[in-house]
Each structure stands twice: as C-alpha cells, then as structure tokens.
Amino acid sequence: MKNDGTEEILQESDMAGWQRRVVLEKNEITGKMDKLKKFMGLPSDAHARMDPDGRDRLRRQYYIMSLYQMVLTERIKNFQA
C-alpha cells in the first residue's frame, strides 16, 4: 500500500470482511492508476495514435479514479474511528 496513512490502520486479522474488501479495492485501483499513469507518461505508438479526445478521456479517467481512491483512503483511515 502507498504511504498515505492507511498502511498500518489495523492488523488484517482485526479487520472485518468488508474492511478487507475496501483495502483490496483501494490496492487494485492504485495498481490500475499506476499502469494508466505509466501509459500516459511514456511515449508509445498506441498513445501517439490516439486522437486528442482519446487522450483527454484517459486524463479524465485517471482524475475520476483518483477521486475514488481518495474516498477509499478516507474510509480506511476511519476504520478505527
């Protein structure tokens, strides 16, 4: 997990099933965001062939994913609350 304050909230054995699923979802979205960011940042044939609207959609997708990741992070930080 990234160092965003969520990595040591609870021991996994102390988490309820739904809490583990939230952490898993955050980890998955983070992995997808990392791959998308790498794709957008590296020169590649596929990215170069995209029209400007397609590149804009990728940027918007990344932004929306980051909002979702922030919400999941807030939820995880509040597991102990």
N, C-alpha and C positions, 0 to 999 in steps of 0.2 A: 504494500500500500504506500502511496506517496506520503511524504511527511507533511500532512495537513492537519495534524492534531487528532486524527481518527485511528491511528495505528495501535494505540495501547489503551483504548477505552475499556474494554472488558476482555477477559480471557475468553477464548472461543467456547470453552466448556460452560461458561457462565451465561452465555447468550441464549436467548430463546430462538426457536427455529426461524421466526420471521426476521429477527435481528441478523442472523447469519445470512439470510437471503438478501437483506438490504446491503450488507457489506459485500457480498458476492456481486450484486448488481453494480455497486459502485466500482469494484475492481474491473468488472467487464467493460463498463462504459469508459473507464480510464484507459484501458487497453485499446479500445476502438478509437478513442480520441488520439492516442499516441500514434496509431497507424495512419489515421487520416491526416494528422499534422505533418507526419513524415512525407506522406504522398504529396500534400500541397506544397511542402517546402523544397522538395527535391525536383530538379529538372528531370522530366521523364517524357517519353513520347506520348503516353496516354494523357498526361496533364497538359502537354503542349497542344495536343489535338483538340482539347476541349474548347468549346466556344466560351466567350466571356460570361454568358449567362450560366453555363455549366459550372464554371469556376466560382461564380457568385453563389450558386446553390450549395456548393461544398463549403464555402465560408460560412454561410448561414446555418448549414447543418452542424458544423463544428461549434458555432456560437450557441445554438439551442442545446446541443449535447453538454456544453459547459454549464449552462444553467441547470440542467437536470443533475449533473454531477454535484453542483453546489448544494442543491436541495438534499441529495442523498448524504452529503457530508454533514449538513446541519442535523439531519435525522440521527446520524451515527453519534455525533457529539452529544446529543440529548438522550442517548440510551440510559445514562446514569441519572439523569435529572428526575 
